[in-house]
Amino acid sequence: MKYSSIFKKFTLLLLCILFLHQCGIYRKTDVRQVPVNAKDRVQKNIEEGRRIKFGAFGSGGSGNFEFASSNEMWRATIEILDFIPLTSVDYGGGVIITDWYNNADKENESLKIMVRFLSNEIRADGIDVKIYKKICKDNNLNCQTSELENTLAPEIKVAILKKAAKFKSTRDEKEKKEFQKQRGGNTQKASELD
C-alpha cells in the first residue's frame, strides 16, 4: 500500500513536469542572442515590447498587435493594390483577392490578383502572390482562365516587401523616439526627487 502511494505521487509529479515543459515555461535560448548583463537584457526586452506574463492574466497587451492596421505586410499590400477593386479581403485567413481587372486596350483579357499571407513577418517566403488571366471570346460567354506565369507576380511581391519594410522602419523609429522620450521623462522626475 505504501509503495503504491509513493508510485502515484511520483507519477503525478512526472506528469506535471511533462505538462509544464510542453506549455513552454522552459525554452532554450541562444547565448549569442541574449545579453549577459541583466540591465542590457531588461533594455532589450523593453525595446522589443516584452514583459512578464502570468498565465491568463498576462496574455493581453504584449505590444505585438495582430490586427490589420499594425501589420506592415497587410497595409503594404492594400496600398499597392489600391488601383484594383477588391473582391475578398479576409485578414483572419490571410487572403486578399482582387476583382477582374482589364485595360481599355485589351477588352477580352482580364487579370485577377490573389495575395496569401503565410507569416506576419516581412520575409520573401511570408507572402505568396498569384495572378490569374482570363481570356474571353464572344462577349464574356466563352472564357478560359489560367495562372499567369511572368514577372508581374514577383514584381508585385517585391513592391509589397519594400513598402512593408518602410512601414516597419518608420514604426520602429517612432517607437524608439517614444521610448526615449518616456525614459528621459522618468530620469528627470527621479533627479527632481533627489
Secondary structure by P-SEA (a helix, b strand, c coil): caaaaaaaaaaaaaaaaaaaaaaccbbbbbcccccccaaaaaaaaaaabbbbbccccccccccccccccccaaaaaaaaaaccccccccccccbbbbbccccccccccbbbbbbbbbcccccccccbbbbbbbbbbcccccbbbbbbbbcaaaaaaaaaaaaaaaaaaaaaaaaaaaaaaaaaaaaaaaaaaac
